[in-house]
Amino acid sequence: MTDLRPFIARVMKTLEAHRFHEESRAYARHLAQLEQGNTNEDVYGTADAAIILYTLSAMPQHPAEEKLWIAALQQHQSENTGVFAGQGHNEIHSTAFALSALELFDGKARFPLVQFKELMDKEQIAPFLESLEWRDQPWGESLKGAGIYACLVLSESVDEAWEREYFDWLLQNADPLTGLWRKGCVKQADGSPVNAPLFHHIAGSFHYLFNLAHRKEQIPYPERVIDTCLELYQSGELELPEEVFSYFHIDWVYTILCCLKQSDSYRSEECKAAVKGTSQRFIEKLAQLGAESDEPFDDLHSLCGAVCSLAAIQQLIPGYIQTAEPLQLVLDRRPFI
């Protein structure tokens, strides 16, 4: 067991360092933003801070403070379009990310999501999903394909019939060869890749899995997803990120975790071995970061990915990491990250 309590203490100090001022519940994504003093520039810092606090079981307990958090997030929404302003991602992602952070406080958007009005028609969701670049950009495009679900469902802009149309399309377009999305876009019949690297398809499919999980929908081919992940890992072809903070581990571990839950723990021990193998350096580095300094980290968004990854790892392999409180996996509560 690796003790990550010092790392988590450093994370908490990081959050305090990113807050604009003591009374504020608005957070800067990067420390340099504090020098500018512009709280309206980017929703990601505040949304990331909320997700990190939820994961660490450190959410505010008083209604008055929750209202401050809701207001800090809502300030980033455009009254004209309904879009939440965020830098570094497309507008579907920033809006979904903000709405999913608001959900942690039982908060909602202030204004209708006018920008996405056309996609509120259930007849338009299939053409929209069809239009995504599933062969070449499955990872990046999944932020749109999965994000639109989070946007419209969390804002209560669509009904059950719309959701059924969305889930039926996913069911019909899952790839029976790999279990991933989209059929015909991942591997050729001989096993060779169609175009994008296999992990990009895994990371892209991850985003649809948490939407399915939100409504307890069946994953079409959970065993095949696990087979695909294990084949990639055991072949030695899975490339681990050089950077410590990223969303790699949450994508990878949650995909395995989610499919294990729906497959009667299919190849469970191999899955745990694969997660340990991919996570060992990551966890050791986090422990080192906690031991060597208490200086704040710079980027709350990549830090958020790392902290959420730990929650998935702890859930899949109990006793592997030590934390003062059990970590909460935010995707068990609502879709999108």
PyMOL commands that set and color helices and strands:
alter all, ss='L'
color gray80, all
select helices_A, chain A and resi 5-18+32-36+44-55+63-74+91-103+114-120+122-130+138-145+147-154+160-173+198-214+222-234+248-261+268-292+300-316+330-332
alter helices_A, ss='H'
color red, helices_A
select strands_A, chain A and resi 2-3+321-322
alter strands_A, ss='S'
color yellow, strands_A
deselect
rebuild
show_as cartoon
